[in-house]
Amino acid sequence: MNKSYGNMKKGWGMLLVFALAVSSFSGTVPALAAKKPVLSKTKLVLEVKKTAKLKVKGVSSRKIKKITYTSTKKKIATVSKKGKITALKKGTAKIKVKVVLKNKKKYNLVCKVTVKEKAAPSASSAAASVVPSVSPSASATASPSAVVSASPSVIPSPAVSANPSVEPAPTGEIHLSANGISTKDSGVMRENMTAFTLVQDMGLGINLGNTLESCGTWINSGSVSNYETAWGAPVTTQKMITGMKNAGFHALRIPVSWSNMISSDGNYTISDEYFDRVETVMNYAINEGMYVIVNIHYDSGWWARFGSKDQAEREEAMKRYQLMWTQIANRYKEYSDLLIFESANEELGETLNSTEKYAGSGYFSGADAIYDKVNEINQTFVDIVRGTGGNNSKRFLLIAGYDTDIEKTCDSRYKMPSDTIKDHLTVSIHYYTPATYCIAEDPNNSWGYRASWGTSSDISELKKYLGMMKTKFVDQGIPVIIGEYGVGDTVTSGGNERKEGRELFVKNVCEFALASSMCPVLWDISGHFYDRIDCEIINDAERKIFLELAGKEVTEKPDTPVNTTTYVWSGSIGCSGWNPTDITEDTAASDCTLEMLGGCYMLSGVDWSRFTKPEIVFHNVSLSGGTSASCQVSTVVNDSNPYWICIEEDAEKTYKADWAFAKDFSMSLSSLELSGTQSLYLCVRGGIDFSGKVTITIREKQ
């Protein structure tokens, strides 16, 4: 991919939203009522020799001074300093947890543990008890050199047959992972799997874009959910990922910014909270028998320090990379071959030497030197993962291409790493060609713009580039994963428009890839190809394409009666210093009620039983002062402080997104599962004060 547009696809419209979000979150958020610490579990049932992780939640880790775990009966169950419980013999014990906050408040919490005798293993569950030989906490802080294997020398072998027989996905019954996360993963590494059988079994893939890779200094670092939703995505759910599987996708790529909650002491210790959330989302896919790809994504752009003119900074960048992958590999080493690690995203290439990303960069004198550094980083990645042992000694690894650009990755200077095991490496490129069609959204874009695709020359160009990957890699024994492909919208002041020929582009990329031992992974952000609230592919033509290519039955969507029911509130709202302002209501035009409740608004009088897929629409009639707002809707408020009733940032039933006042703005409410005449709470706020007249409409989703 051409560097001039290589980083633009990360939102397809989210660039504007991101800029607005920066301004929207720059104010001071009013203090919320204090939270109390709670345990992740108050009761546990474990078999002898099983383990579980107990965690303190409910308050930010930054507010905690000390946590002490003790067991009342150590012969029955022990507990480590980090809350890992080990069941030893039949009986009951209490795990007492003392939490001391930095404000000197103390809390005593208890979890009751019941230990049962180990059940005799059945054929279906015998493989479900695989546990890492080394706990993640034991080796996560080891020095990088301690986990790097010695000079691997195995080279990938030629391709296998086109239609291999593959054992079923290695899933079993629900249990807790070594980190205390609910999973069906059995920990089994299938012996008959090679990189080719893996990629062919993966079929179609989809990205969970603009989610766990969201980053920015303006984001409140108090919880993972603040990052997960910062770029406009809703909180990820099992239902959401199950919908992806039902839509024909058998692989989920999870881009991750691990630096969002990482220590600043030079050890680059990744937050347990971030680790747990990534693992939880991983398991939404694994529980459906899907493959999962986890990487280090853009990650706030520290990659350019690999090319620092300061040697110490260059060494620090490599240290950071090594420590991060050492932790990631150790943390998830118990997982089966459904989990794939990817060395990087698009940053292994010119980004490493980019003075635009980091002013102190520019050390490398030319492309040859950058290729050498890319090859070194990819080899380091393989050595680190293999060196952590356990299932990682056989894990399938995805090696990032040079800039994930096809021509640059096919260059003779790009080298695949050597490995200690045969046929377990794949290579990643991205496909956004032509960029003027796939990425450019503005018809006045300086480097060109196209609104349509599908001519014979377009298709020939696609086959030419993907054919280069087949010749260079697939035919030489290395299968390919197209880690990203997709098409953005046309974006104008009048709104977004779908580009012509998008379904043809998708169909041709997927058909060529599947026929050539490549796995195509669709780049999707919330509401672009896949609706993460209604959990379905939005466009009917694309829905049929994905189902057909996945070998699933294609049925027509049943016709549903058009619901013309609408509720409209009209009046003046506003925001001053992040506080909502008093409401002036135009009662003649309103058939529902909006009132202010301290830190939010409450919308009442809507009969939700009239809607199948309700959505809320904000329309600017005459707002002035600001240009955008952060909007949040929820069914739950924190009313512990009668003077400041508000929506919690991490409320369970909530959805957040950004509204640019120049356009109407809609949010699906399906995920809130509203019923009866339940009240809906709204928070509309921004970094710049605004006020004026709006209309708020509740209607069936268009």
C-alpha positions in Angstrom: 0.0 0.0 0.0 1.3 3.5 -0.9 2.6 5.2 2.1 0.8 8.5 1.3 -2.5 6.8 2.1 -1.4 3.9 4.3 -2.8 5.2 7.6 -5.9 6.8 6.3 -8.1 3.8 6.2 -8.3 3.4 9.9 -11.7 5.0 10.1 -13.2 5.8 6.7 -14.8 8.9 8.1 -13.4 8.4 11.7 -10.6 10.9 11.0 -13.2 13.6 11.3 -14.9 11.9 14.2 -11.5 11.5 15.9 -10.7 15.2 15.5 -14.1 16.1 16.9 -13.6 13.6 19.8 -10.4 15.3 20.7 -12.2 18.6 21.2 -15.2 17.0 22.7 -13.3 15.4 25.5 -10.9 18.2 26.3 -13.1 19.6 29.1 -13.3 18.6 32.8 -15.7 15.8 33.5 -17.8 16.4 36.7 -16.9 14.1 39.6 -19.1 11.1 39.9 -20.2 9.4 43.0 -17.4 7.3 44.5 -17.4 3.6 43.7 -16.5 0.7 46.0 -14.3 -2.2 45.2 -15.9 -5.5 44.6 -14.7 -9.0 43.7 -15.0 -10.5 40.2 -16.5 -13.6 42.0 -18.0 -14.1 45.4 -18.5 -17.8 45.0 -16.4 -20.3 43.1 -16.7 -24.1 42.5 -13.4 -25.7 41.4 -12.2 -29.3 40.9 -9.1 -30.4 42.6 -5.9 -29.0 40.9 -8.0 -26.5 38.9 -7.2 -22.7 39.2 -9.1 -19.5 38.9 -8.2 -15.8 39.0 -9.9 -13.6 41.5 -9.8 -9.9 40.8 -10.8 -6.6 42.4 -13.1 -4.5 40.3 -15.3 -1.5 40.7 -12.5 1.1 41.2 -9.7 2.2 39.0 -6.4 0.4 39.7 -4.8 3.8 40.1 -6.9 4.4 43.2 -5.7 1.2 44.9 -2.8 1.3 47.3 -2.6 -2.4 48.3 -4.5 -5.7 47.9 -3.9 -8.6 50.2 -5.2 -12.1 49.5 -5.4 -14.8 52.2 -7.0 -18.3 52.4 -8.8 -19.5 55.6 -8.0 -23.1 54.8 -4.7 -23.4 52.8 -5.0 -27.2 52.7 -8.1 -26.9 50.7 -7.3 -23.8 48.5 -4.4 -21.5 48.3 -4.2 -18.0 46.8 -1.3 -16.2 45.4 -0.3 -12.5 45.9 -2.0 -11.7 42.6 -5.3 -13.5 43.3 -4.7 -16.9 41.6 -6.6 -19.6 43.5 -5.5 -23.2 43.3 -7.8 -26.0 44.5 -6.0 -28.7 46.5 -8.5 -31.0 48.2 -12.3 -31.5 48.6 -13.9 -29.0 51.0 -14.7 -25.3 51.4 -12.5 -22.3 52.1 -12.9 -18.5 52.1 -10.6 -16.2 50.3 -10.3 -13.0 52.2 -9.3 -9.9 50.2 -8.3 -6.7 52.0 -8.3 -3.6 49.7 -6.7 -0.4 50.8 -7.3 2.7 48.7 -5.0 5.6 48.3 -7.6 7.7 50.1 -7.0 5.4 53.2 -10.4 3.7 53.0 -10.2 0.0 53.7 -12.5 -2.8 52.4 -12.7 -6.5 53.5 -14.1 -8.7 50.7 -14.8 -12.5 50.7 -15.1 -15.2 48.1 -16.3 -18.6 49.1 -14.5 -21.5 47.3 -16.0 -25.0 47.1 -13.5 -27.7 46.0 -14.9 -30.9 44.4 -13.2 -34.1 43.6 -11.9 -34.2 40.0 -14.4 -35.9 37.7 -13.4 -38.8 35.5 -12.5 -37.4 32.1 -14.8 -38.1 29.2 -13.7 -38.3 25.5 -15.2 -34.9 24.9 -13.6 -33.1 27.8 -10.3 -34.8 28.3 -8.5 -32.2 26.2 -10.2 -29.3 27.9 -7.9 -29.1 30.9 -4.6 -28.1 29.2 -2.9 -25.6 31.4 0.4 -23.7 30.6 3.4 -25.3 32.2 4.5 -21.9 33.3 2.0 -19.4 34.7 1.8 -16.1 32.8 2.9 -14.2 35.9 5.9 -16.3 36.4 7.7 -15.4 33.2 6.1 -12.2 32.0 8.9 -10.1 33.5 11.8 -12.2 32.2 14.3 -10.4 30.1 13.8 -10.8 26.3 17.1 -12.6 25.9 15.9 -15.3 28.3 13.1 -16.4 26.0 14.7 -16.2 22.6 15.5 -19.6 21.1 18.8 -20.4 19.4 19.2 -20.0 15.6 16.1 -21.6 14.2 16.7 -23.1 10.8 13.6 -24.8 9.4 12.3 -23.4 6.1 8.6 -23.7 5.1 7.8 -26.6 2.8 5.8 -26.5 -0.5 2.1 -26.3 -0.5 -0.1 -29.2 0.5 -3.2 -30.4 -1.3 -6.0 -27.9 -2.1 -8.7 -29.6 -0.1 -7.2 -31.0 3.1 -9.3 -32.7 5.7 -9.3 -30.6 8.9 -10.2 -31.8 12.4 -13.0 -29.9 14.1 -12.2 -26.7 16.0 -10.6 -27.6 19.3 -13.3 -26.3 21.6 -14.9 -28.0 24.6 -17.1 -27.1 27.6 -17.1 -23.7 29.2 -14.4 -23.4 31.9 -12.0 -20.7 33.2 -8.7 -20.1 31.5 -5.5 -19.8 33.6 -6.3 -16.1 33.7 -9.8 -16.6 35.0 -11.6 -15.9 31.7 -14.6 -18.0 30.6 -13.7 -20.0 27.5 -14.5 -23.1 25.5 -10.9 -23.4 24.2 -9.5 -26.8 24.8 -5.8 -25.9 24.5 -5.3 -28.6 21.8 -2.8 -28.1 18.9 -4.0 -30.3 16.1 -1.2 -32.5 14.8 -2.4 -32.6 11.1 -2.6 -28.8 10.7 -0.1 -26.9 8.5 -0.2 -23.3 7.6 -2.0 -24.2 4.4 -4.7 -26.3 6.0 -5.0 -23.5 8.6 -5.5 -20.7 6.1 -7.9 -22.8 4.0 -10.0 -23.6 7.0 -10.1 -20.0 8.1 -12.1 -19.1 5.0 -13.5 -15.5 5.3 -12.3 -13.2 8.1 -13.4 -9.9 9.5 -11.7 -7.2 11.5 -13.0 -5.8 14.8 -11.8 -2.3 13.6 -11.7 1.0 15.6 -12.2 -0.9 18.8 -9.3 -2.3 21.0 -6.8 -0.5 18.8 -8.4 2.9 19.5 -5.8 5.2 21.1 -5.3 8.8 22.0 -4.0 10.9 24.9 -7.5 12.5 25.2 -9.1 9.1 26.2 -9.8 8.6 29.9 -7.4 5.8 30.9 -9.5 4.7 33.9 -11.0 1.6 32.1 -10.6 -0.4 28.9 -14.2 0.4 27.8 -13.2 4.0 27.4 -10.7 3.0 24.8 -12.9 0.3 23.3 -15.6 2.9 22.5 -13.5 6.0 21.9 -13.5 5.8 18.1 -17.3 5.2 17.9 -17.6 1.4 18.4 -20.1 0.0 20.9 -18.8 -2.4 23.6 -18.1 -5.8 22.0 -20.5 -8.6 23.0 -20.8 -12.3 22.4 -24.0 -11.6 20.4 -22.0 -9.3 18.1 -19.3 -11.9 17.3 -21.9 -14.7 17.0 -23.6 -12.6 14.4 -20.3 -12.3 12.5 -20.0 -16.1 12.5 -23.6 -16.5 11.2 -22.8 -14.0 8.5 -20.1 -16.4 7.1 -16.9 -15.3 8.8 -14.7 -18.0 10.3 -11.9 -15.8 11.5 -11.8 -12.6 13.6 -8.8 -10.2 13.5 -8.5 -8.1 16.7 -6.2 -5.1 16.3 -4.8 -4.1 19.7 -3.1 -1.0 21.1 -1.4 -2.5 24.1 0.2 0.8 25.1 -3.1 2.2 26.2 -2.7 0.9 29.7 1.0 0.1 30.1 3.5 1.0 32.8 5.8 4.0 32.3 8.7 2.5 34.3 10.6 1.1 31.4 9.3 -2.4 31.9 6.3 -1.8 29.7 4.0 -3.9 31.9 0.7 -4.3 30.2 -2.4 -3.8 32.4 -4.2 -7.0 33.6 -7.4 -5.2 32.9 -6.4 -4.8 29.2 -5.2 -8.3 28.9 -8.4 -9.6 30.4 -10.6 -7.6 28.0 -8.7 -8.7 24.9 -8.9 -12.3 26.2 -12.7 -12.0 26.8 -13.2 -10.7 23.2 -10.9 -13.5 21.9 -13.2 -16.0 23.5 -16.3 -14.6 22.0 -14.9 -15.8 18.7 -13.2 -19.0 20.0 -16.5 -20.0 21.7 -18.0 -20.0 18.1 -15.1 -22.1 16.8 -13.6 -19.1 15.0 -9.9 -18.4 14.5 -8.6 -15.3 16.2 -5.7 -13.1 15.1 -4.1 -10.8 17.7 -1.4 -8.2 16.9 0.3 -5.1 18.1 -1.4 -2.4 15.9 -0.5 1.2 15.3 -0.3 1.6 19.1 0.1 5.4 19.2 2.9 5.4 16.7 6.0 4.5 18.9 7.3 2.4 16.0 9.1 5.3 14.4 11.6 5.2 17.3 13.1 2.1 15.7 14.7 4.7 13.4 15.7 7.2 16.0 19.0 9.0 15.4 19.7 8.2 19.1 21.1 4.7 19.5 19.7 4.4 23.0 16.2 5.1 21.7 16.6 2.6 18.9 17.6 0.0 21.5 14.7 1.0 23.7 12.2 0.5 20.9 13.4 -3.1 20.4 13.3 -3.7 24.1 9.7 -2.4 24.2 8.8 -4.8 21.3 10.5 -7.7 23.0 8.9 -7.1 26.4 5.4 -6.6 24.9 5.5 -9.8 22.9 7.0 -11.8 25.8 4.1 -10.8 27.9 1.4 -11.4 25.2 2.8 -14.8 24.3 3.1 -15.9 27.9 -0.3 -14.6 28.8 -2.1 -16.6 26.1 0.2 -19.6 25.7 -2.4 -22.1 26.9 -4.7 -21.4 23.9 -5.2 -23.8 21.0 -4.3 -23.3 17.4 -7.4 -21.2 17.0 -5.3 -18.3 18.3 -2.8 -16.8 15.8 -0.2 -14.1 16.7 0.6 -11.4 14.2 4.0 -9.6 14.4 2.7 -6.1 13.6 0.2 -4.1 11.5 1.3 -1.8 8.7 4.2 -0.3 10.7 7.0 -2.6 9.6 8.4 -0.5 6.8 8.8 3.2 6.1 7.0 4.1 9.4 10.1 2.8 11.2 12.1 5.7 9.8 9.3 8.3 9.7 10.2 11.8 10.9 6.5 12.7 10.5 5.7 10.1 13.2 8.7 11.0 15.3 10.8 14.1 14.7 13.9 12.3 16.0 13.7 9.5 13.5 15.4 9.2 10.1 18.5 7.2 11.1 18.2 4.6 8.3 19.9 5.9 5.1 17.8 4.0 2.6 15.4 1.3 1.8 18.0 -1.5 2.2 18.6 -0.6 5.8 14.8 -0.5 6.6 14.3 -3.9 4.9 17.1 -5.3 7.2 15.3 -3.9 10.3 11.9 -5.2 9.2 13.5 -8.7 8.7 15.2 -8.4 12.1 11.9 -7.4 13.9 10.0 -10.3 12.3 12.7 -12.8 13.3 12.7 -11.4 16.8 9.0 -12.0 17.0 9.2 -15.6 15.9 12.1 -16.3 18.3 10.3 -14.7 21.3 7.0 -16.6 20.7 8.7 -19.9 20.2 10.9 -19.3 23.2 7.9 -19.0 25.6 7.2 -22.7 25.0 4.0 -24.6 25.7 1.5 -24.3 22.8 3.5 -21.3 21.5 6.2 -23.7 20.3 3.7 -24.9 17.7 1.5 -21.8 17.3 0.8 -20.5 13.8 2.3 -17.1 13.3 1.4 -14.3 10.9 4.4 -12.3 9.6 3.7 -8.7 8.6 4.8 -7.7 5.1 6.8 -4.6 4.3 4.3 -1.8 4.9 1.8 -4.7 4.2 2.3 -3.5 0.6 2.2 -6.2 -2.1 5.0 -4.9 -4.3 7.3 -4.1 -1.4 6.6 -7.4 0.3 7.4 -9.3 -3.0 10.8 -7.4 -3.2 13.7 -9.8 -2.8 15.0 -7.7 0.1 12.0 -8.9 2.2 12.8 -12.2 4.0 10.5 -14.5 5.8 11.9 -15.5 9.3 13.4 -18.9 9.9 11.4 -21.1 12.3 11.9 -24.1 14.6 8.9 -25.9 13.2 7.9 -26.6 9.6 4.9 -25.1 7.9 3.7 -22.8 10.7 4.3 -19.3 9.2 2.0 -17.2 7.0 2.6 -13.7 5.5 0.2 -10.7 5.8 -0.5 -7.9 3.2 -3.4 -5.5 3.0 -5.3 -4.8 -0.2 -6.7 -1.3 -0.8 -6.1 -0.9 -4.5 -6.8 1.5 -6.1 -6.5 3.8 -3.1 -8.5 6.5 -4.9 -11.5 4.1 -4.7 -10.9 2.1 -1.5 -9.6 4.9 0.7 -10.2 8.3 -0.7 -13.6 9.6 0.6 -13.5 13.3 -0.4 -14.3 13.9 -4.1 -11.8 16.8 -3.8 -9.1 14.7 -2.4 -5.6 16.0 -3.4 -4.2 12.7 -4.7 -7.3 11.5 -6.5 -10.8 10.1 -6.0 -12.9 7.4 -7.6 -16.6 6.7 -6.9 -16.9 3.3 -8.7 -15.1 0.1 -9.5 -15.7 -3.0 -11.6 -14.3 -2.5 -15.1 -12.3 -5.3 -16.8 -9.1 -3.3 -16.2 -10.1 -3.0 -12.5 -10.5 -6.8 -12.2 -7.2 -7.4 -14.1 -5.4 -5.1 -11.7 -6.7 -7.0 -8.7 -5.6 -10.4 -10.2 -2.2 -8.9 -11.1 -1.4 -7.8 -7.6 -2.9 -10.8 -5.7 -1.3 -13.0 -8.4 2.1 -11.6 -7.4 1.5 -12.8 -3.8 0.5 -16.2 -5.1 3.7 -16.6 -7.2 6.1 -15.2 -4.6 4.7 -16.9 -1.5 1.8 -19.4 -2.0 3.5 -21.3 -4.8 6.7 -21.4 -2.7 5.0 -22.9 0.3 3.9 -19.9 2.3 0.2 -19.1 2.5 -1.1 -15.6 2.6 -3.6 -13.7 4.9 -5.0 -10.5 3.4 -5.2 -8.9 6.8 -7.3 -6.0 5.6 -9.3 -5.1 2.5 -12.3 -2.9 2.0 -13.9 0.2 0.6 -14.8 3.5 2.2 -17.8 5.8 1.5 -18.0 9.0 -0.4 -18.2 11.7 2.4 -19.6 15.2 1.7 -21.3 17.8 3.7 -24.6 16.2 2.8 -23.6 12.9 4.4 -22.1 9.5 3.5 -22.8 7.6 0.2 -22.0 4.0 -0.6 -19.6 3.8 -3.5 -20.7 2.0 -6.7 -19.3 -1.5 -7.3 -18.4 -2.2 -3.6 -20.0 -5.6 -3.7 -18.1 -6.5 -6.9 -14.8 -5.5 -5.3 -15.6 -7.6 -2.2 -16.7 -10.6 -4.4 -13.6 -10.5 -6.6 -11.1 -10.1 -3.7 -12.7 -13.0 -1.8 -13.1 -15.4 -4.8 -9.5 -14.9 -5.9 -8.1 -15.2 -2.3 -10.1 -18.4 -1.5 -9.0 -20.0 -4.7 -5.3 -19.2 -4.1 -4.8 -20.4 -0.4 -5.3 -16.9 0.9 -7.6 -15.8 3.7 -9.3 -12.4 3.0 -10.1 -10.4 6.2 -12.6 -7.6 5.7 -11.7 -4.2 7.4 -14.9 -3.2 9.2 -15.7 -0.5 11.6 -19.0 -0.3 13.5 -21.9 0.3 11.0 -19.9 0.2 7.8 -20.2 -3.4 6.4 -21.5 -5.0 9.6 -24.0 -3.5 12.0 -22.7 -4.3 15.5 -25.9 -3.4 17.2 -28.3 -5.4 15.0 -25.6 -8.0 14.4 -25.9 -8.5 10.6 -24.4 -7.5 7.3 -26.1 -4.2 6.3 -26.1 -4.5 2.5 -28.2 -7.4 1.1 -25.9 -8.0 -1.9 -22.8 -8.3 0.3 -24.8 -10.5 2.8 -25.4 -13.0 0.0 -21.8 -12.9 -1.2 -20.4 -13.7 2.2 -22.9 -16.5 2.9 -22.4 -18.1 -0.5 -18.6 -18.0 -0.3 -18.8 -19.5 3.2 -21.0 -22.3 1.9 -23.9 -21.2 4.0 -27.6 -21.3 3.0 -28.7 -18.0 1.6 -32.3 -17.1 2.4 -34.2 -14.0 1.6 -34.9 -11.6 4.5 -38.5 -11.9 5.4 -40.6 -8.8 4.5 -41.6 -6.9 7.6 -44.4 -4.4 7.8 -43.1 -0.8 7.6 -43.3 0.7 11.0 -44.2 4.4 10.6 -44.5 5.1 14.4 -42.4 8.0 15.5 -42.0 10.1 18.6 -40.6 13.6 18.3 -39.4 16.0 21.0 -38.6 19.5 19.9 -37.0 22.2 22.0 -33.8 23.8 23.2 -31.0 22.0 24.9 -27.3 22.8 25.6 -24.1 22.2 27.4 -22.1 24.5 29.6 -18.9 23.4 31.2 -19.9 19.7 30.5 -23.2 20.3 32.4 -26.5 20.0 30.5 -28.4 23.3 30.5 -32.1 23.8 31.3 -34.6 22.6 28.7 -37.0 24.8 26.8 -39.6 22.6 25.3 -41.9 23.3 22.3 -44.8 21.3 23.8 -47.0 21.7 20.6 -44.4 19.7 18.6 -43.6 17.1 21.2 -45.2 13.8 21.9 -42.7 12.5 24.4 -41.1 14.2 27.4 -37.5 15.3 28.0 -36.3 16.6 31.3 -32.9 17.4 32.9 -31.6 15.1 35.7 -28.4 16.7 37.0 -25.8 15.3 34.6 -28.1 14.0 31.9 -31.5 14.2 30.3 -34.4 11.7 30.7 -36.6 10.9 27.7 -40.0 9.5 28.7 -43.3 8.5 27.2 -42.1 6.2 24.4 -43.9 2.9 23.9 -41.0 0.7 22.9 -43.2 -2.3 22.1 -44.1 -0.5 18.9 -40.5 -0.9 17.5 -38.5 -3.9 16.3 -35.2 -1.9 15.7 -35.6 1.5 17.4 -33.1 4.3 16.7 -32.8 7.8 18.0 -32.1 10.7 15.6 -30.7 14.1 16.6 -31.4 17.0 14.2 -29.8 20.5 14.6 -32.4 23.2 14.1 -30.4 26.2 15.4 -27.5 25.1 17.6 -24.7 27.6 18.1 -21.4 27.8 20.0 -19.9 24.4 19.4 -19.6 22.2 16.4 -19.9 18.7 17.9 -20.9 16.7 20.9 -20.3 13.4 22.5 -23.6 11.5 22.7 -24.3 8.7 25.1 -27.6 6.8 25.6 -28.4 4.4 28.4 -31.1 2.6 30.3 -29.2 3.0 33.6 -28.1 6.0 35.7 -26.1 6.4 38.8 -28.5 8.1 41.3 -26.5 7.5 44.4 -25.9 11.3 44.6 -29.3 13.0 44.3 -27.6 16.2 43.2 -25.7 14.6 40.3 -27.7 11.9 38.6 -25.6 10.8 35.6 -24.8 8.0 33.1 -21.7 6.1 34.1 -18.9 6.0 31.5 -18.8 2.2 31.7 -22.5 1.5 32.3 -23.5 -2.0 31.1 -26.5 -0.8 29.0 -25.0 2.1 27.1 -23.9 3.3 23.7 -21.7 6.2 22.8 -20.8 8.0 19.6 -20.0 11.5 18.3 -22.4 14.0 16.6 -21.1 16.6 14.2 -23.8 19.3 14.3 -23.6 19.9 10.5 -25.3 16.6 9.9 -28.3 14.6 11.4 -27.0 11.9 13.7 -28.6 8.6 14.5 -27.8 5.8 17.0 -29.4 2.3 17.0 -31.0 1.5 20.3 -31.5 -2.3 19.7 -28.6 -3.3 22.0 -30.3 -1.5 25.0 -33.3 -4.0 24.8 -35.8 -1.3 25.8 -39.3 -2.5 26.8 -42.7 -1.1 27.8 -42.5 2.6 28.4 -39.0 2.5 29.9 -37.2 5.8 30.3 -34.1 6.5 28.1 -31.3 8.6 29.5 -29.2 10.9 27.2 -25.9 12.6 27.8 -25.0 15.3 25.2 -21.8 17.2 26.0 -18.8 18.7 24.5 -15.5 20.5 25.2 -17.0 23.8 23.8 -20.3 25.2 25.2 -23.3 25.1 22.8 -27.0 25.7 23.0 -30.0 26.0 20.7 -33.0 24.2 19.3 -33.0 20.5 18.2 -35.4 17.8 17.4 -35.0 14.3 18.9 -36.9 11.6 17.0 -37.5 7.9 18.0 -38.3 5.8 15.0 -37.9 2.4 13.4 -34.3 2.1 12.0 -34.2 3.1 8.3 
